Each structure stands twice: as structure tokens, then as C-alpha cells.
Amino acid sequence: MRIEAGLRTEIISNGFPLVADEPESVGGTNTGPTPYDYLLAALGSCTAMTLRMYADRKGWPLESATVRLKHRKVHARDCEQCETEAGYVDHIDRILEMTGPLEDEQRRRLGEIADRCPVHKTLHGEVVVHD
């Protein structure tokens, strides 16, 4: 990765060129997605792929899956489901839209399967970054 003007960062990921940046209001040049945009893209794409693979394997009539995500930071004291009591907690809202003539039980099961995508598991697991 190489940083350029402001916070714009050139990335090569698996041989594909990408750009990350921040809005001008925080010192970026607003020429690409933010790192959090990429985090949500990773989670959303992994979720959609996981739903597609599962539905295809089961022969279910899933025509398309749309995953809408929103990231925000909330005060820990305002988070009823959080173990952390101080500072901020990252909160991701997820909405799944599945089209196709699916039965109610198939929709319910696909909702459960969405939580099994590898990126979702990573975000819920312990993560260690080595320097």
C-alpha cells in the first residue's frame, strides 16, 4: 500500500488495484471508499456469496440477495447488548433482501446462514494483528 496526497492510499489486493481515501472534511481527497466502506463491502459480499452457495446447493429458488449495511460508533453505555462499558462500540446494521419464490422456512434458514459467512465469523471472533 502506498499513501499519496492527503490520505488517498493506493492498494493492490490479489493483483487488483484499489483506492482507499477519506472525505475532505477529515483530511482526505474523497477519491475512493473509506476503510470502513471496504469493511462493509467485505461483509456484504461474503454474506451474499454465502447465501448464493447455500441456496444453489439446496436447489432453492433464490433469484437474488441484496445485503445493506450501515456502520456507526455508539457509546458503550447506550448499548444494551454490549459487554464493553466505556468508550465506543462499533455497530453494524444489516438488512437482507432475498427475492425469489422462497418458502418462509427457506427465508428463515437463509437468514441463519447469513451469519455463517467467513467474514461475519471473523468479525465475531478474536482477531490478532501481528506487527
ABEGO torsion letter per residue (X at the ends): XBBBBEABBBBBBGGBBBBBBBBAAAGBAGABBBAAAAAAAAAAAAAAAAAAAAAAAAGBBBABBBBBBBBBBBBAAABAABABABEBBBBBBBBBBBBEBBBAAAAAAAAAAAAABAAAAAAABBBBBBX
